[in-house]
Every structure is written in structure tokens, then in C-alpha cells.
């Protein structure tokens, strides 16, 4: 059914102390909670709920607030709810008025809500952070027209793929599927497959590559036998078994020189991407395009680049997404040399690093030097906002994780600015304290410095 209008609906809260009496309402999270337009989320996500079926859903503000907090403070779904119970400021941010002593939902509800809403509508969480910064006069429209675009790899939560690991996992999965359906195979090859995988790693460590290849060939032969045996005994497989058999046949048939190989059975969309890093030659995941403002490093656009396209072919979509989020036409885009030969045909001027600066103004020359500021920004996205490794399933999970990480990065900037304003206010009060008799006469609070 439709979600509740408020996170809590309990008459007992009338007899409890309100958060406004207990908390410091000038805390950065309290300030940010009052500046975010929560109603637009309820309007945008209204069609994601059935109007007259099922139990009443949790409030939209609670779900949006939890996802903001999760990626802002780098928590998992489980640890998020544990910390939420201990932190009254987090509860206030999610719309509660009194202290809660039980988690508001089960951690799996966050996963179901993300899948229900989808990546396209979750982009509103990123849009609202930029709109909040504009309402607080922290970013101007002129800044939003000057963007820096770069790409990075969002790795997937998979083990490093090797042939022996994939063959053994495929054999075990097919054997489990046969047992689950009551099919007796001629031989499962579980025991000999495990022993062969161990010997492959030992031969590779000893640099006995001829013996290693011989064991790999045996494992590949055993996988083919199990596939054919299961195909014969289950001529009309169900949907899940059909998908598993197709993946195993794809793994069995792929060669060393093939492109778009299978690197994971549970995440078949993973790509092998090389970005020229000295410490990490290959990364397994999906390419993500990040757009930031050239001056303030606000993230104004994020796109999932499926199937590892050339960077220059992602520029047009990156600028289109940025203009959709900010509502401001991009006039200048600053990129690195990886975008040479791009196919962008719009009105924005593309500045490629290393090109001639002879006819540029002093301002544009400074902006070109600021292009490299996007690199540490991407590093903070990975280390602070859960973008280093994506734990969500499928391509939709990759896109959702990237969007929420970008929104959380902007949230961190807003919280830092509000915290700095609070420190300035306290510093001014300490330097010029209000006399005690004046504070006793008036019941008003000390003046709050506007963010």
C-alpha cells in the first residue's frame, strides 16, 4: 500500500521527550534535515507503491534518509541500522520526533526498496543535493556550467577470476542443481575437481606451466561431461537451470583470445578493464563516468558505461546527464587525454588536457589546471562512499551504487559547510559572550549563523 506520511505513528510519543528539547538543533544533520525538500521524494516515488494492496509501506523519508546516511558514513545495510539505534541525530534526520529503541525495518527491506524504485528515480537523490546547495547559495549557476568529466572503474564484489576457480565452481553448481531436481549424474567430479584445482595453483606457483595446463584441460573436460550429462537427463530445463547451463557452456567454450569473456557465474556482466594503473593492471567491474563542477568539486553527474566503451564515446551521455540533473546548460567541459577523438556534437566547448592554451583567457587557463582535481574526488568516492567495491547485484546494482555514492559525497560537503558555520558561531559567542543577565531575561536562543 501507499507509504505512511510520517515515519512514526504512535500515541505513546506524546508522553516522551521530543528531539527538539534534547538535541542541538544547530547540529549539521539537523540543519540539513530542515533544508532538504522531502515532499518531492514522496511525489516522485508515489507510483512505486500499490494504492490498495498489502500492508502500509515505510515512509519515503525514512527510506531516503537511511540511504543518504548509509553512503555518507560508509555503512552496510546491517551496520547502518545498528548505528541508527544509537544515534538520535540520525533518527531526527530520518523524520522521527522521539527516541526509538527498535530498528524501524529489517535490513533486507533496503534492498527490496532499491530494486523497487530503480536507478532512474534514485537519481533524484543526487539532484536534491545540488538543489539544496543552490538554495543555501553554496553553488552558483555559473559554476554548474563549468564541469570536469572523467571515468573510473567500480569493481564488483567477486574473487579474482582464474580458470581453475571458474571450472570448479561451475562443476559444483551443476552438481547442486542436479541434486536439487532429483537427477542422478553419472559422475559429479566434485572430489577430483577440487584436487585438480589445488594442483593447478601449486603448479603455477612452482612455474611448472605444462603440468598446470594439463590439469586445466582435465577440469575443462570434466565440466563438458557434466553439462552434456545434465542436458541429456533434463531435456526441458526450467528457467534457472537453463540460465546456469548457458553460462557453463559459455565458460566451457571460451578461449584465451576471446573478448567479453565470462569472469563470474553469479555476476556474468563483469568486464575486465585496464586503466593503466601501476599497482593494479586489471580491474573487474564496470566503467563509471563522473562529472564534477570545475571549481567546487560538487558531483553533478554519474553514468554507468556498460560494456567498457571508449572514454570519448561516453562524453555525450555524461554532459546530457549533467544538464538533466542541474538544469543548466554546460558551456565548458574539461577532460583528460583519454577523450581525444570524442564524438560529442553539442554546444559545450571541450577542453582536452595538454592541448594548446594560446588563445584562452586567464580564467579558462586556471580552469584547465583544475581538471586534475577530479582524481582525488574519485578516490574519496571509493574510500569514503562505498564505491571501491559494489556489493549490489547486477548492472542495476552498479548504477544504483554509483548514484548513491555521488549523492553521499555531496552530502558530506554540505555537512562540512554547516559544521564550519556552527564552529564560527560558537567562536563568535566565545569572543563576544552575551551577559548572563541578558540571557536570563530573554527566552530566545542565541543567533544561528546561516549556512
Buried (B, 14 or more C-beta within 10 A) or exposed (E): EBBBEEBBEEEEBEEEEEBEEEBEBBBBBBBBBEBBEBEBBBEBBEEBBEEEEEEEBBBBBBBBBBBBBBBBBBBEBEEBBEEBBEBBBBBBBBBBBBBBEEBBBEBEBBBEBBBEBBBEBBBBBBBBBBBBBBEBEBBBEEBBBBBBBBBBBBBBBBEEBBBBBBBBBBBBBBBEBBEEEEBEBEEBBBEBBEEBBEBBBEBBEEEEEEBBBBBBEBBBEBBBBBBEBBEEEBEEBEEEBEEBBEBBBBBBEBEEEEEEBBBBBEBBBBBBBEBEEEEEEEBBBBBBBBBBBBBBBBBBBBBBBEEBEBBBBBBBBBBBBBBEBBEBBBEBBBBBEBBBEBEBEBEBEBBBBEEEEEEBEEEBEEBBEBBEBBEEBBEBBBEBBBBBEBEBBBBBBBBBBBBBBBBBBBBBBBBEBBBEBBEEBEEEEEEEEEEEEEEEEEEEEBEEBEB
